[in-house]
Amino acid sequence: MKSVLYISGDLMNYCLDPKRPKTMADAAPAPTPAPAGERGGDRGGFGRGRGGRGGRGGRGRGRGRGRDEAKEWVPVTKLGRLVKEGKISSLEEIYLFSLPIKECEIVNYFLEASLKDEVMKIMPVQKQTTAGQRTRFKAFVAVGDNNGHIGLGVKCAKEVATAIRGAIILAKISLVPVRRGYWGRMVGGPHTVPNKVTGKCGSVRVRLIPAPRGTGLCAAPCPKKLLGMAGIEDCYTSARGHTRTLGNFVKATFYALRATYAYLTPDLWEQHSFGPSPYQEHTDFLAKTAIKK
C-alpha cells in the first residue's frame, strides 16, 4: 500500500525558492552585538542579574580609568592670572619680588619639561583615638630641575598614593632658588655652593662646604639626592645629630640649600634699581574680573 503526501502550493513554492535558508541555524536571526562598554547581553538570572551590569560600563574599572582629560588650568590668584597671560616671563621674576606661590600650576607652567620628583621616604604614623589607633601614611617628596631649583613637600593621608600626590603639590609650591658658586677661580659654570651654609631641623645639623671641581658629592644618600636635584655638582657635607630620623635629615638639607640666598656676598653689594612690582605694573589688568570659560 502506497502512502500519498499532499503538499500545498505555498509550501511547494517555498521549497523550490533558491533563496530559502538551508538549515534552522540559518533561519534564526543573528544576535545583535552588545554596545562597547557593556558586559553582558541576555545573561540574566537571579539576584542582581549579571546581564544588567552592562549599563555601567562607561565608568571603567580601576582608579583613573574612564576619567575626562586634564582640564585647562583656571588660575585663582593674581599671580596665576599674570603668569597665564604672559605678563611674567620666568620664575626668577617672581623670586625677585618675593611673591608667594599658591598654585602648583605656576611652577608647571615654567618648569614642567625639566622638573623631576623623587620620593624620599614613606612612613606610617598613628594617632590614638577613643576608637583605637588611626594609621596614616606620611610622604616626603623632593622636586628639582637639576638647574638651581629645589622643593620639598610633606603630606599625610590615609592612602600612600594620596599622600604622594599631595606632597608633590606642596613641594612645587615650596620651590626655592639655589645659588651656586665656585671653589676657586671662576672658570666655567658654577658647580658648588658659594659659601659654607648650615641647615637645622630638630637635632640634625647639616653643613654644606664648597669643594673643588671634580670632587663630586661627598654626602650620605639622602642629602646626595637633594644636592643633585638642585644642580650642585661638587660639595662636602657634615651632619650632626640623630640623622637616622630621615624626615629631619631631609628638611635640614633643604634648609641649608635655601640658605644660599639668605646672605649678601661682596659681588651683590652693588645697588640696583628695581622696577615696580608686577602687581603694581599690571594693576589695570588685575582690576578686570576674570572671565570664566
C-alpha positions as CSV (number, residue, x, y, z in Angstrom):
1,M,0.0,0.0,0.0
2,K,1.4,3.3,-1.1
3,S,1.1,6.5,1.1
4,V,0.4,9.7,-0.7
5,L,1.7,13.0,0.7
6,Y,-0.2,16.1,-0.3
7,I,1.7,19.4,-0.4
8,S,0.1,22.8,-0.7
9,G,1.0,25.2,-3.4
10,D,2.6,27.7,-0.9
11,L,4.8,25.1,0.7
12,M,5.8,23.9,-2.8
13,N,6.8,27.4,-3.8
14,Y,8.8,27.8,-0.5
15,C,10.7,24.6,-1.1
16,L,11.6,25.5,-4.6
17,D,12.8,29.0,-3.7
18,P,16.6,29.1,-4.1
19,K,17.0,31.9,-1.5
20,R,15.4,30.0,1.3
21,P,17.8,29.1,4.3
22,K,19.3,25.6,4.1
23,T,19.2,24.9,7.9
24,M,17.4,26.0,11.0
25,A,20.5,27.8,12.2
26,D,20.4,29.9,9.0
27,A,16.8,30.8,9.6
28,A,17.4,32.0,13.2
29,P,18.0,35.8,13.5
30,A,21.6,36.8,14.1
31,P,22.3,38.0,17.6
32,T,22.7,41.8,18.0
33,P,26.3,42.6,19.2
34,A,26.3,44.4,22.6
35,P,27.5,48.0,22.5
36,A,31.1,48.8,23.6
37,G,31.4,49.0,27.3
38,E,28.5,46.6,28.2
39,R,29.5,43.4,29.8
40,G,26.6,41.0,29.2
41,G,23.9,40.6,26.7
42,D,21.0,38.4,27.9
43,R,22.9,36.7,30.7
44,G,20.4,37.1,33.4
45,G,19.1,35.1,36.2
46,F,18.8,35.6,39.9
47,G,19.9,38.3,42.2
48,R,21.3,41.5,40.7
49,G,21.5,39.9,37.2
50,R,24.9,39.9,35.6
51,G,23.5,40.8,32.2
52,G,22.2,44.2,33.5
53,R,25.6,45.4,34.7
54,G,26.5,46.4,31.1
55,G,24.8,49.8,31.5
56,R,27.6,50.9,33.9
57,G,30.4,50.1,31.5
58,G,31.1,53.8,30.8
59,R,32.7,54.2,34.2
60,G,35.5,51.8,33.5
61,R,37.4,49.7,36.0
62,G,40.2,50.7,38.4
63,R,41.5,54.1,39.5
64,G,41.8,56.6,36.8
65,R,40.0,54.8,34.0
66,G,37.0,56.5,32.5
67,R,38.1,59.9,33.6
68,D,37.9,63.0,31.5
69,E,41.1,64.5,30.0
70,A,43.1,67.0,32.0
71,K,41.2,70.2,32.4
72,E,42.5,73.5,31.4
73,W,44.2,75.5,34.2
74,V,42.0,78.3,35.5
75,P,44.1,80.5,37.8
76,V,42.5,81.6,41.1
77,T,45.2,84.0,42.3
78,K,46.5,87.3,40.9
79,L,49.9,85.8,40.3
80,G,48.4,82.9,38.4
81,R,46.5,85.2,36.1
82,L,49.6,87.2,35.3
83,V,51.6,84.0,34.6
84,K,48.9,82.5,32.3
85,E,48.5,85.8,30.3
86,G,52.3,86.0,29.8
87,K,52.8,89.1,32.0
88,I,55.5,87.3,33.9
89,S,58.2,85.6,31.9
90,S,60.2,83.5,34.4
91,L,60.3,82.2,38.0
92,E,63.2,84.5,38.8
93,E,60.9,87.5,38.3
94,I,58.6,86.0,41.0
95,Y,61.5,85.4,43.4
96,L,62.9,88.9,42.8
97,F,59.8,90.5,44.3
98,S,59.2,87.7,46.9
99,L,55.8,86.9,45.6
100,P,54.2,83.9,47.3
101,I,53.3,81.0,45.0
102,K,49.9,79.5,46.0
103,E,49.3,77.3,42.8
104,C,51.5,74.5,41.7
105,E,50.4,75.1,38.1
106,I,52.6,78.2,38.1
107,V,55.7,76.0,38.6
108,N,54.4,73.6,35.9
109,Y,54.0,76.5,33.5
110,F,57.7,77.3,33.6
111,L,59.5,74.0,34.5
112,E,57.1,71.2,33.6
113,A,59.5,69.8,31.0
114,S,62.6,69.7,33.3
115,L,61.0,69.2,36.7
116,K,61.6,65.7,38.3
117,D,60.3,64.4,41.6
118,E,61.7,61.8,44.0
119,V,60.0,60.1,46.9
120,M,62.5,60.3,49.8
121,K,60.6,58.4,52.4
122,I,57.1,56.9,53.2
123,M,56.4,56.2,56.9
124,P,53.3,55.2,58.8
125,V,52.1,57.5,61.6
126,Q,49.5,56.7,64.2
127,K,47.1,58.7,66.3
128,Q,45.4,57.3,69.4
129,T,41.6,57.9,69.4
130,T,38.7,56.7,71.5
131,A,38.0,54.1,68.8
132,G,41.6,52.9,68.7
133,Q,44.7,53.7,66.7
134,R,44.3,55.6,63.4
135,T,47.1,54.9,61.0
136,R,48.0,57.2,58.2
137,F,51.0,57.5,55.8
138,K,53.5,60.3,55.7
139,A,55.3,61.0,52.4
140,F,58.4,63.1,51.9
141,V,58.8,64.2,48.2
142,A,61.5,66.4,46.7
143,V,61.3,68.1,43.3
144,G,64.0,69.8,41.3
145,D,65.1,70.6,37.8
146,N,68.9,70.0,38.2
147,N,69.4,73.6,37.4
148,G,69.1,75.7,40.6
149,H,65.6,74.9,41.8
150,I,64.6,72.6,44.7
151,G,61.5,72.0,46.6
152,L,60.4,69.7,49.5
153,G,56.9,68.6,50.4
154,V,55.5,66.6,53.3
155,K,52.0,65.2,53.3
156,C,49.9,62.8,55.5
157,A,47.0,60.8,54.1
158,K,45.1,57.6,54.6
159,E,46.4,56.2,51.4
160,V,50.0,56.2,50.1
161,A,49.1,57.4,46.6
162,T,47.1,60.3,48.0
163,A,50.0,61.3,50.3
164,I,52.5,61.2,47.4
165,R,50.3,63.4,45.2
166,G,49.7,65.9,48.0
167,A,53.4,66.0,48.8
168,I,54.3,66.7,45.1
169,I,51.9,69.6,45.1
170,L,53.4,71.1,48.3
171,A,56.9,70.5,47.0
172,K,56.2,72.5,43.9
173,I,54.6,75.3,45.9
174,S,57.7,75.5,48.2
175,L,60.1,75.5,45.2
176,V,63.1,77.9,46.0
177,P,66.1,79.0,44.0
178,V,69.5,77.6,44.9
179,R,72.6,79.8,44.5
180,R,75.7,78.2,43.1
181,G,79.3,79.4,43.0
182,Y,82.9,78.4,42.6
183,W,85.5,76.9,44.9
184,G,88.5,78.8,43.4
185,R,88.9,80.5,40.1
186,M,85.8,81.5,38.3
187,V,86.3,79.2,35.3
188,G,83.5,77.5,33.6
189,G,80.0,77.3,35.1
190,P,79.2,77.4,38.8
191,H,79.5,74.0,40.3
192,T,79.3,74.1,44.1
193,V,77.8,76.2,46.9
194,P,79.2,79.7,47.1
195,N,79.9,79.6,50.9
196,K,79.5,77.4,53.9
197,V,75.8,77.1,54.8
198,T,74.0,75.2,57.6
199,G,70.5,73.9,57.9
200,K,68.9,72.8,61.1
201,C,65.8,70.7,61.9
202,G,65.3,69.0,65.2
203,S,68.6,67.6,66.4
204,V,70.0,67.4,62.9
205,R,72.6,69.9,61.6
206,V,73.7,69.7,58.0
207,R,76.6,71.8,56.8
208,L,77.5,72.3,53.2
209,I,81.1,73.2,52.3
210,P,82.4,74.2,48.9
211,A,84.5,71.6,47.1
212,P,86.9,71.8,44.1
213,R,85.7,70.9,40.7
214,G,85.7,67.1,40.1
215,T,85.2,66.2,43.8
216,G,81.7,65.1,43.4
217,L,79.0,65.0,46.1
218,C,80.6,63.7,49.4
219,A,77.4,63.1,51.3
220,A,75.0,60.4,52.6
221,P,72.5,59.0,50.1
222,C,69.6,61.2,51.4
223,P,71.3,64.7,51.0
224,K,73.1,63.5,47.9
225,K,69.8,63.2,46.1
226,L,68.7,66.7,47.1
227,L,72.1,68.2,46.1
228,G,71.9,66.5,42.7
229,M,68.4,67.7,42.1
230,A,69.4,71.2,43.0
231,G,72.2,71.3,40.4
232,I,75.1,71.1,42.8
233,E,78.0,69.0,41.3
234,D,80.7,69.2,43.9
235,C,80.2,69.6,47.7
236,Y,81.5,68.4,51.0
237,T,78.9,67.8,53.8
238,S,79.0,67.4,57.5
239,A,76.0,66.1,59.5
240,R,75.4,66.0,63.3
241,G,72.6,64.8,65.4
242,H,70.1,62.0,65.0
243,T,70.4,61.7,61.2
244,R,68.6,58.3,61.4
245,T,65.4,60.4,61.6
246,L,65.3,60.8,57.8
247,G,62.5,63.4,57.8
248,N,64.6,65.8,59.8
249,F,67.7,64.9,57.8
250,V,65.9,65.8,54.5
251,K,64.5,69.0,55.9
252,A,67.9,70.2,57.3
253,T,69.5,69.6,53.9
254,F,66.7,71.6,52.2
255,Y,67.0,74.5,54.7
256,A,70.8,74.5,54.0
257,L,70.2,74.8,50.2
258,R,67.6,77.5,50.8
259,A,70.1,79.5,52.9
260,T,72.4,80.1,49.9
261,Y,70.3,83.1,49.0
262,A,69.9,84.3,52.7
263,Y,73.0,86.5,52.8
264,L,74.9,89.0,50.6
265,T,78.4,88.5,49.3
266,P,80.6,91.4,48.1
267,D,79.6,90.7,44.5
268,L,76.0,91.5,45.5
269,W,76.8,94.7,47.3
270,E,76.2,96.9,44.2
271,Q,72.9,98.7,44.4
272,H,70.3,98.1,41.7
273,S,67.2,100.0,40.9
274,F,64.2,97.6,40.6
275,G,61.1,98.4,38.7
276,P,57.6,98.3,40.2
277,S,56.1,95.0,41.4
278,P,54.1,93.0,38.8
279,Y,51.0,93.7,40.9
280,Q,51.5,97.4,40.5
281,E,52.6,97.3,36.9
282,H,49.6,95.4,35.8
283,T,47.0,96.9,38.1
284,D,44.6,97.7,35.3
285,F,44.7,94.1,34.1
286,L,44.1,92.7,37.6
287,A,41.2,95.1,38.2
288,K,39.2,93.4,35.4
289,T,37.1,90.5,36.5
290,A,38.4,87.1,35.2
291,I,36.0,85.7,32.6
292,K,35.4,82.0,33.2
293,K,35.0,79.9,30.1
